[in-house]
Every structure is written in structure tokens, then in C-alpha cells.
Amino acid sequence: MGIIPCCLWVIAAGLAAMAGPPAQVDERGVAFPVTVTPPGGGRSHHLTGAATRERTIFKVDVYAYALYLEPDAARAHLVAFAGRPAPAIDRDRSFYARLLEMRIPMMLRLVTTRDLAGDQLRDAFDDALQPRVARAAVELKMPGGDAALARFRGYFSRGELARGTTIVFACGEGRLTTSVNAELRPALVSPALCWALFDTYLGDRAISTVGRRRLVAGIPALLANAPSPQPAHRGGASGVAAGGVQSRSG
């Protein structure tokens, strides 16, 4: 009889090892799946980091957000940064410039941490995106962003976004796909809007430098290691969560 508990312990230990590292949970307990299929399908993207967005002087959390990259494209286009630790790449402006060339399919996943009116989120995005779309037209020779932004605004114009609402933005080859609680919105072909959206979180004037640093914290590991095969997830957590940190608006 004494053999059975021993065997069960060995099996349990093996299952724990297969499950991977323990979950990391941010201060609001939002767990992000390790791998996610972009809205509308495609190759799985891998989590690189997460943070939390704050607004107002009262430090009210609005949403947790995470960055995902397509692993093979990331290794191909970020090969110059392989082997460098996260603090080093965070200090290197050329690293963020390389990311924002938008040659790597990437995705942002937002989870609201409080109830929001749709127009609140629309206005917040508009404030961040409108000047960037204008900059893209002049400096990056990416016209047409204004029309795409006008359509994008309509995705969040009405109704309430309850706490826990999941919003996903994915960009690849200048095409933005969006989903809200796994419901697809019409795709927008706009390199300018794609760039503006990711520049909001990764650019020189990111909404939070702390949040930006947290979003890329897992990229060195992604560049160093080929991920083990994992099923793609469209909504639920895959057993490993990414921790976020407070990111103050400024």
C-alpha cells in the first residue's frame, strides 16, 4: 500500500513540471494566455509582457494590456538584439524603432478592469491616435490614416464595456483586425493606423515608459528559445499568466 502514495506523488510532480512555471498575476489579477491566435485567424502570437493602464490623479486602473509577437518573424527581424538582456534593449531606441517598422505581426490584448462607457475608450484612443496618424502621413509617408481612424472610432462609440471586456488589436502587413469579446470588427487596411496604435504603447512618447518596458520584458527569452508547441487560444488563459505593473498616464 505504501507504494501507491509514492507513485501518485511522482505522477503529480511530473504533471506539475509539464504545466510550466507558476502563473504571474498583476495587481488586478488579470491573466493573459501565453499564445493567442489573432482575430480572424493566422499564426499564433506569443506573449512578451503586460502592464496596467492608469488614468486620473486618483490612480484609477482602466485596463490591463499585453503585447504579443509572432515568434518566427520576431527572431528574424530582431536578430541583432538576441542575447541582450531586457534592461539593455529597453535603453536602446533602435530596438523600439525596429519594432515599429511593423515588419513583425504583433498584437495588443486589453482587458478592462472597471466598467467603461464605450465613448470613454473611443475618446482616449482618439486623443492618442489622431496626432500619430497625422505624423505618420507627414514623416512616414503613410496616407489615409484619417479615414481608417474615423471607422475605428465607430467600434467603441456606443454601449458600455463591462469589467473584464477583452479587446484585441492585431496588425500584420498594414492590416488591422479588431475583436471585442471575440466578436470581429471589420478589418482596416491602414499602415498609418497600425503604426499609430503600436507607437502609442511602444514609441518614444508612449503613454507609459514603465508600461513599455514591461511589454518587452519577455522578448529576450523569445529570441533565445524556440517555444515548445502549444495550442493557440482565442480567449481563455493557457495556464501561464503575465504580470503587469502600474503604468501612470502622463
C-alpha positions as CSV (number, residue, x, y, z in Angstrom):
1,M,0.0,0.0,0.0
2,G,2.9,2.3,0.7
3,I,3.9,2.2,-3.0
4,I,0.7,3.9,-4.2
5,P,1.1,7.3,-2.5
6,C,4.7,7.3,-3.7
7,C,3.7,6.7,-7.2
8,L,1.0,9.3,-7.0
9,W,3.5,11.8,-5.8
10,V,5.8,11.1,-8.7
11,I,2.9,11.5,-11.2
12,A,1.8,14.7,-9.6
13,A,5.4,16.1,-9.7
14,G,5.6,15.1,-13.4
15,L,2.3,16.9,-14.2
16,A,3.4,20.0,-12.3
17,A,6.6,20.1,-14.3
18,M,4.7,19.7,-17.6
19,A,2.4,22.6,-16.6
20,G,5.3,25.0,-16.8
21,P,6.2,27.9,-14.5
22,P,3.7,29.3,-11.9
23,A,1.3,31.9,-13.1
24,Q,2.3,35.6,-12.6
25,V,-0.7,37.8,-11.9
26,D,-0.8,41.5,-12.0
27,E,-2.2,43.6,-9.2
28,R,-5.7,43.3,-10.6
29,G,-5.5,39.5,-11.2
30,V,-5.7,39.7,-15.0
31,A,-4.2,36.6,-16.6
32,F,-3.1,36.6,-20.2
33,P,-2.8,33.4,-22.3
34,V,0.8,32.6,-23.4
35,T,-0.2,32.1,-27.0
36,V,-3.2,33.6,-28.9
37,T,-4.5,33.3,-32.4
38,P,-5.0,36.8,-33.9
39,P,-8.6,37.8,-34.6
40,G,-9.7,36.2,-37.9
41,G,-7.0,33.5,-37.7
42,G,-3.4,33.2,-38.6
43,R,-0.2,32.1,-36.9
44,S,-0.2,32.1,-33.1
45,H,1.4,35.1,-31.4
46,H,3.5,34.7,-28.2
47,L,3.1,36.9,-25.0
48,T,6.1,39.1,-24.3
49,G,4.8,41.2,-21.3
50,A,1.9,43.0,-19.7
51,A,1.1,46.2,-17.7
52,T,-1.8,48.2,-16.4
53,R,-3.1,51.5,-17.6
54,E,-4.0,54.1,-15.0
55,R,-5.8,57.4,-15.5
56,T,-6.5,60.4,-13.3
57,I,-4.7,61.7,-10.2
58,F,-6.6,59.1,-8.2
59,K,-4.7,56.3,-10.0
60,V,-7.8,54.5,-11.2
61,D,-6.9,51.4,-13.2
62,V,-8.7,51.3,-16.5
63,Y,-7.4,48.2,-18.3
64,A,-4.6,45.7,-18.3
65,Y,-2.8,45.2,-21.6
66,A,-0.3,42.8,-23.1
67,L,1.9,42.6,-26.1
68,Y,2.2,39.5,-28.4
69,L,4.6,38.9,-31.3
70,E,4.7,36.2,-34.0
71,P,7.8,34.3,-32.8
72,D,9.4,33.4,-36.1
73,A,9.1,36.9,-37.5
74,A,10.4,38.4,-34.3
75,R,13.5,36.2,-34.3
76,A,14.2,37.1,-38.0
77,H,13.8,40.9,-37.6
78,L,15.2,41.3,-34.1
79,V,18.2,39.0,-34.5
80,A,20.6,42.0,-33.9
81,F,19.2,42.2,-30.3
82,A,19.4,38.5,-29.5
83,G,21.5,37.7,-26.4
84,R,20.9,41.2,-24.8
85,P,19.0,41.5,-21.5
86,A,15.8,43.3,-21.2
87,P,17.2,46.4,-19.5
88,A,19.7,46.8,-22.3
89,I,17.2,46.6,-25.1
90,D,14.8,48.9,-23.2
91,R,17.5,51.6,-23.2
92,D,18.2,51.2,-26.9
93,R,16.0,53.5,-29.0
94,S,16.9,51.5,-32.2
95,F,15.2,48.4,-30.7
96,Y,11.9,50.2,-30.4
97,A,12.4,51.8,-33.9
98,R,12.9,48.3,-35.2
99,L,9.7,47.0,-33.6
100,L,7.8,50.0,-35.1
101,E,8.9,49.2,-38.6
102,M,5.9,46.9,-38.3
103,R,7.5,44.1,-40.1
104,I,6.6,41.7,-37.3
105,P,3.0,40.7,-36.9
106,M,2.0,41.8,-33.5
107,M,-1.0,42.1,-31.2
108,L,-2.2,44.1,-28.2
109,R,-4.7,42.4,-25.9
110,L,-6.6,44.7,-23.5
111,V,-8.8,43.6,-20.6
112,T,-10.9,46.3,-18.8
113,T,-10.5,46.4,-15.1
114,R,-13.6,48.6,-14.5
115,D,-16.8,49.4,-16.3
116,L,-16.3,51.9,-19.1
117,A,-18.6,53.7,-21.4
118,G,-17.7,53.0,-25.0
119,D,-17.2,56.6,-25.8
120,Q,-14.7,57.0,-23.0
121,L,-12.4,54.5,-24.6
122,R,-13.1,55.9,-28.0
123,D,-12.1,59.4,-26.9
124,A,-9.0,58.1,-25.1
125,F,-7.9,56.3,-28.3
126,D,-8.7,59.3,-30.4
127,D,-6.5,61.6,-28.2
128,A,-3.6,59.2,-28.6
129,L,-4.1,58.2,-32.3
130,Q,-5.1,61.4,-34.1
131,P,-1.7,63.2,-33.7
132,R,0.2,60.0,-34.5
133,V,-1.9,59.4,-37.7
134,A,-1.1,62.9,-38.8
135,R,2.6,62.3,-38.0
136,A,2.6,59.1,-40.0
137,A,1.2,60.9,-43.0
138,V,3.9,63.6,-43.0
139,E,7.0,61.8,-41.6
140,L,6.5,58.2,-42.7
141,K,4.6,58.9,-46.0
142,M,1.6,56.8,-44.8
143,P,-1.5,58.5,-46.1
144,G,-5.1,57.5,-45.5
145,G,-4.9,57.1,-41.7
146,D,-7.6,59.7,-41.0
147,A,-10.3,57.7,-42.9
148,A,-9.3,54.5,-41.1
149,L,-9.3,56.2,-37.8
150,A,-12.8,57.5,-38.4
151,R,-14.0,54.0,-38.9
152,F,-12.0,52.8,-35.9
153,R,-13.8,55.3,-33.7
154,G,-17.1,53.7,-34.5
155,Y,-16.0,50.4,-32.9
156,F,-16.3,52.0,-29.5
157,S,-18.9,54.7,-29.9
158,R,-21.9,53.1,-28.1
159,G,-22.7,50.9,-25.2
160,E,-20.8,50.0,-22.1
161,L,-17.7,47.9,-21.8
162,A,-18.2,45.9,-18.7
163,R,-15.3,45.0,-16.4
164,G,-13.5,42.0,-18.0
165,T,-14.2,43.0,-21.6
166,T,-11.4,41.7,-23.8
167,I,-10.3,43.8,-26.8
168,V,-7.7,42.6,-29.2
169,F,-5.9,44.5,-31.9
170,A,-3.6,42.7,-34.4
171,C,-1.6,44.2,-37.2
172,G,0.3,42.4,-40.0
173,E,1.3,43.9,-43.3
174,G,-0.6,47.1,-42.6
175,R,-3.9,45.3,-41.9
176,L,-5.6,46.0,-38.5
177,T,-8.0,43.3,-37.2
178,T,-10.0,44.0,-34.1
179,S,-12.2,41.9,-31.8
180,V,-14.3,42.8,-28.8
181,N,-15.1,39.8,-26.6
182,A,-14.1,37.6,-29.6
183,E,-16.6,39.4,-31.9
184,L,-14.8,40.6,-35.0
185,R,-15.0,44.1,-36.3
186,P,-14.4,44.9,-39.9
187,A,-10.7,44.8,-40.8
188,L,-9.0,48.1,-41.7
189,V,-6.1,48.2,-44.2
190,S,-4.1,51.2,-42.9
191,P,-0.3,51.0,-42.3
192,A,-0.7,54.5,-40.7
193,L,-3.3,53.4,-38.1
194,C,-1.3,50.2,-37.3
195,W,1.8,52.2,-36.7
196,A,-0.1,54.8,-34.6
197,L,-1.7,52.2,-32.4
198,F,1.6,50.4,-31.5
199,D,3.5,53.7,-31.3
200,T,1.1,54.7,-28.5
201,Y,2.5,51.9,-26.4
202,L,6.0,51.4,-27.8
203,G,7.1,54.7,-29.2
204,D,9.3,57.5,-27.8
205,R,6.2,59.2,-26.4
206,A,4.5,56.0,-25.2
207,I,1.6,56.5,-22.8
208,S,3.9,55.0,-20.1
209,T,7.6,54.3,-20.2
210,V,7.1,51.8,-17.3
211,G,4.4,50.0,-19.2
212,R,6.6,50.0,-22.4
213,R,9.4,48.4,-20.5
214,R,7.1,45.7,-19.1
215,L,5.7,44.9,-22.5
216,V,9.1,44.0,-24.0
217,A,10.5,42.3,-20.9
218,G,9.9,38.8,-22.3
219,I,11.4,39.5,-25.8
220,P,15.0,38.3,-24.9
221,A,13.6,34.9,-23.9
222,L,11.6,34.7,-27.0
223,L,14.6,35.5,-29.1
224,A,16.8,33.0,-27.2
225,N,14.5,30.0,-27.2
226,A,12.2,28.2,-29.7
227,P,8.9,27.9,-27.8
228,S,7.6,24.4,-27.3
229,P,4.5,23.6,-29.3
230,Q,1.4,24.9,-27.6
231,P,-2.2,25.1,-28.7
232,A,-3.5,28.5,-29.7
233,H,-6.1,30.2,-27.6
234,R,-8.7,32.6,-28.6
235,G,-9.9,33.8,-25.2
236,G,-9.0,31.8,-22.1
237,A,-5.7,31.6,-20.2
238,S,-3.4,28.8,-21.2
239,G,-2.1,28.2,-17.7
240,V,0.6,30.9,-17.6
241,A,-0.3,34.5,-16.9
242,A,1.8,37.6,-17.4
243,G,2.2,40.1,-14.6
244,G,1.5,43.7,-15.1
245,V,2.7,46.8,-13.3
246,Q,1.2,50.1,-12.7
247,S,1.8,52.5,-15.6
248,R,0.9,56.1,-14.9
249,S,-0.6,58.3,-17.5
250,G,1.3,61.2,-18.4
